[in-house]
Amino acid sequence: MYISEFKSDLATSLVRSCKEAIASLPASICDASIYSFSIYCASGCTSFGVAFSTLEALNKKNESLASSYLKKLANKLSATEWPFVNYGFEFFRDSENLVEMFYNILHEGAFEDIDIDPKATPADLTKISTICFVDSISNAFAKLKLDGDFLRSKFIEDPFLGLQFGDPSSNELKMIVGVSELVNSPHWHEEVLRVFNGLSRKPKGI
């Protein structure tokens, strides 16, 4: 298998799954305004769902935090603070199967379009997987945006998009920032940098 083929297949699968998740948004938010929508992953991107929040939920969560700017920003940008987390996970089985196959081939060093040193360390392999996932996820969002999936009435004009983990490692924090740079408007990405950038030395979350 070619690693370029895997990236394309994963992006296509993620697009299909996200479209299904968007089509199945709960009726309870029919009058709400969705400002955030992210692909939500377990460690190593081994499982997927989506995470999202609404302006109404954010305002309610922040109403008692009048003087806590950083906490408000974390509530705004961190999926662990959102009401909908790992939503639509049942739509992502194909993506998870692709990732399982990816890791098997990666550890066997059997991709046809890259040379993997037989003595490659776990850190070396993590670098390869990180590039793959950042590329695939950012390409998936590019396609969703091109198709107009975020122009539906439930979404604000410029939603916050990206990748989220429940308890990100230092490398996963870098992935969050990397995907954000590729998929978000400058305004959103600047806020991501305030919350996530420079936190890679923290052992858990934000």
LINHU-V350152 format. One record per pair of residues at least 6 apart in sequence whose ideal C-beta (glycine too) atoms are under 8 Angstrom apart, sorted by sequence separation. I is the first residue (numbers start at 1). J is the second residue. If there is no record, write none. Layout:
# LINHU-V350152
i=I j=J
i=I j=J
This chain:
# LINHU-V350152
i=41 j=47
i=65 j=71
i=75 j=81
i=79 j=85
i=105 j=111
i=144 j=150
i=41 j=48
i=65 j=72
i=74 j=81
i=109 j=116
i=117 j=124
i=165 j=172
i=168 j=175
i=199 j=206
i=40 j=48
i=109 j=117
i=116 j=124
i=168 j=176
i=180 j=188
i=181 j=189
i=184 j=192
i=25 j=34
i=39 j=48
i=40 j=49
i=109 j=118
i=116 j=125
i=150 j=159
i=180 j=189
i=39 j=49
i=40 j=50
i=62 j=72
i=65 j=75
i=106 j=116
i=196 j=206
i=39 j=50
i=40 j=51
i=109 j=120
i=150 j=161
i=165 j=176
i=195 j=206
i=38 j=50
i=39 j=51
i=116 j=128
i=163 j=175
i=164 j=176
i=180 j=192
i=37 j=50
i=38 j=51
i=62 j=75
i=163 j=176
i=37 j=51
i=38 j=52
i=61 j=75
i=62 j=76
i=114 j=128
i=162 j=176
i=22 j=37
i=36 j=51
i=37 j=52
i=177 j=192
i=36 j=52
i=145 j=161
i=163 j=179
i=176 j=192
i=177 j=193
i=180 j=196
i=36 j=53
i=58 j=75
i=162 j=179
i=163 j=180
i=34 j=52
i=35 j=53
i=58 j=76
i=107 j=125
i=162 j=180
i=34 j=53
i=35 j=54
i=106 j=125
i=161 j=180
i=177 j=196
i=34 j=54
i=35 j=55
i=61 j=81
i=141 j=161
i=176 j=196
i=177 j=197
i=18 j=39
i=33 j=54
i=141 j=162
i=162 j=183
i=32 j=54
i=33 j=55
i=106 j=128
i=161 j=183
i=162 j=184
i=32 j=55
i=33 j=56
i=35 j=58
i=106 j=129
i=161 j=184
i=173 j=196
i=32 j=56
i=160 j=184
i=14 j=39
i=29 j=54
i=32 j=57
i=57 j=82
i=53 j=79
i=57 j=83
i=103 j=129
i=137 j=163
i=173 j=199
i=174 j=200
i=102 j=129
i=158 j=185
i=161 j=188
i=173 j=200
i=21 j=49
i=51 j=79
i=53 j=81
i=160 j=188
i=21 j=50
i=53 j=82
i=54 j=83
i=134 j=163
i=158 j=187
i=171 j=200
i=52 j=82
i=53 j=83
i=102 j=132
i=133 j=163
i=158 j=188
i=162 j=192
i=170 j=200
i=17 j=48
i=51 j=82
i=53 j=84
i=160 j=191
i=170 j=201
i=18 j=50
i=52 j=84
i=170 j=202
i=51 j=84
i=14 j=48
i=50 j=84
i=51 j=85
i=51 j=86
i=52 j=87
i=49 j=85
i=50 j=86
i=51 j=87
i=49 j=86
i=50 j=87
i=167 j=204
i=168 j=205
i=49 j=87
i=50 j=88
i=141 j=179
i=145 j=183
i=167 j=205
i=168 j=206
i=40 j=79
i=49 j=88
i=166 j=205
i=36 j=76
i=49 j=89
i=138 j=178
i=142 j=182
i=36 j=77
i=38 j=79
i=48 j=89
i=130 j=171
i=134 j=175
i=138 j=179
i=141 j=182
i=142 j=183
i=47 j=89
i=133 j=175
i=137 j=179
i=141 j=183
i=36 j=79
i=49 j=92
i=48 j=92
i=130 j=174
i=134 j=178
i=138 j=182
i=40 j=85
i=47 j=92
i=126 j=171
i=130 j=175
i=134 j=179
i=138 j=183
i=36 j=82
i=40 j=86
i=40 j=87
i=48 j=95
i=48 j=96
i=130 j=178
i=134 j=182
i=47 j=96
i=46 j=96
i=46 j=99
i=45 j=99
i=46 j=100
i=44 j=99
i=46 j=103
i=26 j=84
i=44 j=103
i=24 j=88
i=21 j=87
i=21 j=88
i=24 j=91
i=20 j=88
i=21 j=91
i=17 j=88
i=20 j=91
i=17 j=91
i=16 j=91
i=17 j=92
i=17 j=94
i=14 j=92
i=16 j=94
i=17 j=95
i=13 j=92
i=13 j=94
i=14 j=95
i=85 j=166
i=13 j=95
i=77 j=160
i=45 j=129
i=76 j=160
i=10 j=95
i=13 j=98
i=44 j=129
i=79 j=164
i=78 j=164
i=80 j=166
i=79 j=166
i=10 j=98
i=45 j=133
i=9 j=98
i=10 j=99
i=6 j=98
i=10 j=102
i=6 j=101
i=6 j=102
i=39 j=137
i=6 j=105
i=1 j=101
i=39 j=140
i=55 j=156
i=1 j=105
i=6 j=111
i=3 j=111
i=1 j=110
i=2 j=111
i=4 j=113
i=1 j=111
i=2 j=112
i=3 j=113
i=1 j=112
i=2 j=113
i=3 j=114
i=37 j=150
i=51 j=164
i=77 j=191
i=76 j=191
i=77 j=192
i=78 j=195
i=37 j=155
i=73 j=191
i=77 j=195
i=77 j=196
i=34 j=154
i=35 j=155
i=33 j=154
i=34 j=155
i=35 j=156
i=73 j=194
i=74 j=195
i=10 j=132
i=14 j=136
i=18 j=140
i=32 j=154
i=33 j=155
i=34 j=156
i=37 j=159
i=38 j=160
i=41 j=163
i=43 j=165
i=73 j=195
i=10 j=133
i=14 j=137
i=33 j=156
i=36 j=159
i=37 j=160
i=38 j=161
i=39 j=162
i=41 j=164
i=42 j=165
i=11 j=135
i=30 j=154
i=35 j=159
i=36 j=160
i=37 j=161
i=38 j=162
i=39 j=163
i=40 j=164
i=41 j=165
i=42 j=166
i=43 j=167
i=70 j=194
i=3 j=128
i=7 j=132
i=11 j=136
i=15 j=140
i=19 j=144
i=29 j=154
i=34 j=159
i=35 j=160
i=36 j=161
i=38 j=163
i=39 j=164
i=40 j=165
i=70 j=195
i=80 j=205
i=6 j=132
i=10 j=136
i=11 j=137
i=14 j=140
i=18 j=144
i=38 j=164
i=40 j=166
i=43 j=169
i=80 j=206
i=22 j=149
i=78 j=205
i=7 j=135
i=11 j=139
i=12 j=140
i=15 j=143
i=19 j=147
i=78 j=206
i=3 j=132
i=7 j=136
i=11 j=140
i=15 j=144
i=25 j=154
i=43 j=172
i=6 j=136
i=10 j=140
i=19 j=149
i=22 j=152
i=8 j=139
i=18 j=149
i=41 j=172
i=7 j=139
i=11 j=143
i=15 j=147
i=74 j=206
